[in-house]
Amino acid sequence: MTRKLDGKSILLVDDEISILEPLEKILRSRGFDVKIALSGPDGLALFDKYHFDLVISDLSMPGMDGLEFLAELKERRPDITLIIITAYGTIKTAVQAMKEGAYDFIEKPFEPLKLIGLINDIFERKKFWAMESKIYKKEGKESKGFRFENIIGYTPQMHSLFEEIKYISASDMPVLIIGENGTGKELVANAIHFRSLRKKGPCIKINCGALAENVVESELFGHEKGAFTGAVARKNGIFEMADKGTLFLDEIGELSKNIQVKLLRVLESSEFMRVGGTEILKSDFRVISATNRNLVEVVSKGDFRQDLYYRINVAVITVPPLRERRADIPLLAEFFLKRTCHDFKKNINAISRKAMGLLMNFEWPGNVRQLSNVIERSVARCKGDEILIGDLPENISNEKEKNEIIVSSPSQKLWDVEATHIANVLIIHQWNLKKAAKALNITRTTLYKKIDKYDITRPSE
């Protein structure tokens, strides 16, 4: 059993004592509990003896190099955070180390303050996640609604999205969510709000594209009684209602230039007046915006104010379209199938392999929302206990089934394509490794190694 050190504990591993000793001194002066080792094996011996919060290791060391050391650490504790120190000629290897689980790398020669900044950032994040975990355990079922259970996916793209949500939720900065229609931008906004410090406040949502021009101002600012024909009573606007919470402006790119000016003024000063009123009101809210448009192009055409764009564009989250995360389709389809069967009181156990193949190959211009609608229609048409090709809508069932499932897009990296395809095949074969290896035309041993290499996990039931 490892022994817990006092305070924030760091293990330094480098074969150069001239680097270790000054760094140890600086870190100790900053309040860190530090142990040093001159080789990978010595570092592992200390790692087995003490519980460290962070490990900082040189990449190029005789005997056991940084990659081997990283592999051994991850074998012992998969959650350990490791920073790699690398020389100029080993940047590619450092990048490889990050793919295999290192948190970040820093290049020699480095300024100690730069490393201190990176270390402080790591411990701040650890502190936030620990607090978040404690809150979830305390709140139990009450907090389940807006956690990641409502955003379904386990592909690399979705893991990246989840990490962005976690990071952005910790601050109060404005967020712009970009994505095609039906990708789940509102679910992302929900997740950010619930994970933020404002989660006990309201999350007020408004679809800017669904409001008529003559009522937008009243909806945003509220109005006084008698402000205009039909204003028979005072009404609070969404700025007022969002106080101490989050304001979600969906399809913000649809706002008129006139309303954009007024919105910018509120975001800059947090002050506004109701329509027909004279009292200056204040509201403290975080703004999250969403759009399916390319706002950079809209700004260049003069249809969206540049200053407002910069105001809402502090942090950006891009929600990937469904065609770029096809390995999530079976997971989503099964979820929608269970939900729809419950609502329709039908007993359908599965989606046939051929029907699933068509779903996997479809382009999904309407994204996740379209997939949900397709499953609902298929459940309504299905006469048996399994959805077949004939139960799918005609625009999908008439598509020619392809022998190979499309899993990539031009923006994906090669390792993402391979990882996604392997995960895809495993799902299709219900994680029967023998069948999956045969379909991939590789040995089962090779499949084991690739599952481990890409950290592919079986989706929970």
Secondary structure, DSSP 8 states (H G I E B T S, - for coil): --EE-SSSEEEEE-S-HHHHHHHHHHHHHTT-EEEEESSHHHHHHHHHHEE-SEEEEES--SSS-HHHHHHHHHHH-TT-EEEEEE-GGGHHHHHHHHHTT--EEEESS--HHHHHHHHHHHHHHHHHHHHHHHHHHHHGGGGGGGSGGGS---SHHHHHHHHHHHHHHTS---EEEE--TTS-HHHHHHHHHHHSTTTTS-EEEEEGGGS-HHHHHHHHHEE-TTSSTT--S-EE-HHHHTTTEEEEEETGGGS-HHHHHHHHHHHHHSEE--BT----EE--EEEEEEESS-HHHHHHTTSS-HHHHHHH-SEEEE---GGG-GGGHHHHHHHHHHHHHHHHT----EE-HHHHHHHHHS--TTHHHHHHHHHHHHHHH--SSEE-GGGS-HHHHTS---SS-----TTS-HHHHHHHHHHHHHHHTTT-HHHHHHHHTS-HHHHHHHHHHTT------
